[in-house]
Amino acid sequence: MFEPGIDVGFDFRENPAIFDALKETEQKFYINECLNRLPVNESLVLRLFYLAENSIKEICEMTGWSESNTKVHLHRGRKNMQELLQKMLNTEVKSLY
């Protein structure tokens, strides 16, 4: 996790809950950052489907989109979010060196 000899002020092994909370906070940051960078319709459908746990049918009723259009937005949103996450995390890792 950390290089030996580097004092970060505490040991994550003593309290793994701190490390878990940090990981969760960091995950939420990157997910929200990606959702904010996606096209509006893709961000909306991903938030409704995954965060609000709405069904495809419910999303169609809320947005007025057809079922196939909703699925296309979901597919594109997932694909674009994956690409954004890869770019963001790759940049983050490179900045550590």
C-alpha positions as CSV (number, residue, x, y, z in Angstrom):
1,M,0.0,0.0,0.0
2,F,2.6,2.5,1.1
3,E,6.4,2.4,0.8
4,P,8.1,1.2,3.9
5,G,9.7,4.0,5.9
6,I,7.2,6.6,4.8
7,D,5.3,7.9,7.8
8,V,1.8,9.0,6.9
9,G,0.8,9.5,10.5
10,F,-1.3,6.4,10.9
11,D,-1.4,2.7,9.9
12,F,-4.3,1.7,7.7
13,R,-3.8,-1.9,8.9
14,E,-4.7,-0.9,12.4
15,N,-8.1,0.5,11.2
16,P,-9.1,-0.8,7.8
17,A,-12.4,1.1,8.0
18,I,-10.5,4.3,7.4
19,F,-9.0,2.9,4.3
20,D,-12.4,1.6,3.1
21,A,-14.0,5.0,3.7
22,L,-11.2,6.7,1.7
23,K,-11.6,4.2,-1.2
24,E,-15.4,4.8,-1.2
25,T,-15.0,8.6,-1.1
26,E,-12.5,8.4,-4.0
27,Q,-14.7,6.1,-6.0
28,K,-17.6,8.5,-5.6
29,F,-15.4,11.5,-6.6
30,Y,-14.4,9.8,-9.9
31,I,-17.9,8.5,-10.7
32,N,-19.4,12.0,-10.1
33,E,-16.6,13.6,-12.1
34,C,-17.3,11.3,-15.1
35,L,-21.1,11.8,-14.8
36,N,-20.6,15.6,-14.9
37,R,-18.4,15.3,-18.1
38,L,-20.8,13.0,-20.0
39,P,-23.4,14.4,-22.4
40,V,-26.6,15.3,-20.5
41,N,-28.8,12.5,-21.8
42,E,-26.1,9.8,-21.0
43,S,-25.5,11.2,-17.5
44,L,-29.2,11.4,-16.8
45,V,-30.0,7.8,-17.9
46,L,-27.0,6.4,-15.9
47,R,-28.1,8.3,-12.8
48,L,-31.7,7.2,-13.1
49,F,-30.8,3.6,-13.9
50,Y,-27.9,3.0,-11.5
51,L,-28.2,5.6,-8.7
52,A,-32.0,5.9,-8.5
53,E,-32.5,2.3,-9.5
54,N,-35.3,3.0,-12.0
55,S,-36.3,0.4,-14.5
56,I,-36.0,1.0,-18.3
57,K,-39.8,1.3,-18.4
58,E,-39.8,4.0,-15.6
59,I,-37.0,5.9,-17.4
60,C,-39.1,5.9,-20.6
61,E,-42.1,7.2,-18.7
62,M,-40.0,10.0,-17.1
63,T,-38.1,11.1,-20.2
64,G,-40.6,10.4,-22.9
65,W,-37.9,8.3,-24.8
66,S,-38.7,5.0,-26.5
67,E,-37.3,1.8,-24.9
68,S,-34.8,1.4,-27.7
69,N,-33.6,5.0,-27.4
70,T,-33.2,4.6,-23.6
71,K,-31.1,1.5,-24.1
72,V,-29.0,3.3,-26.7
73,H,-28.3,6.1,-24.2
74,L,-27.5,3.6,-21.5
75,H,-25.1,1.7,-23.8
76,R,-23.3,4.9,-25.0
77,G,-23.2,6.3,-21.4
78,R,-21.6,3.1,-20.1
79,K,-19.1,3.1,-23.0
80,N,-18.2,6.8,-22.6
81,M,-18.0,6.5,-18.8
82,Q,-15.6,3.6,-19.1
83,E,-13.4,5.6,-21.5
84,L,-13.5,8.7,-19.2
85,L,-12.6,6.7,-16.1
86,Q,-9.7,5.0,-17.9
87,K,-8.4,8.4,-19.1
88,M,-8.8,10.0,-15.6
89,L,-7.2,7.1,-13.7
90,N,-4.4,6.8,-16.2
91,T,-3.6,10.5,-15.9
92,E,-3.8,10.2,-12.1
93,V,-1.4,7.2,-12.1
94,K,1.0,9.0,-14.4
95,S,1.0,12.1,-12.2
96,L,2.3,10.0,-9.3
97,Y,5.6,9.3,-11.1
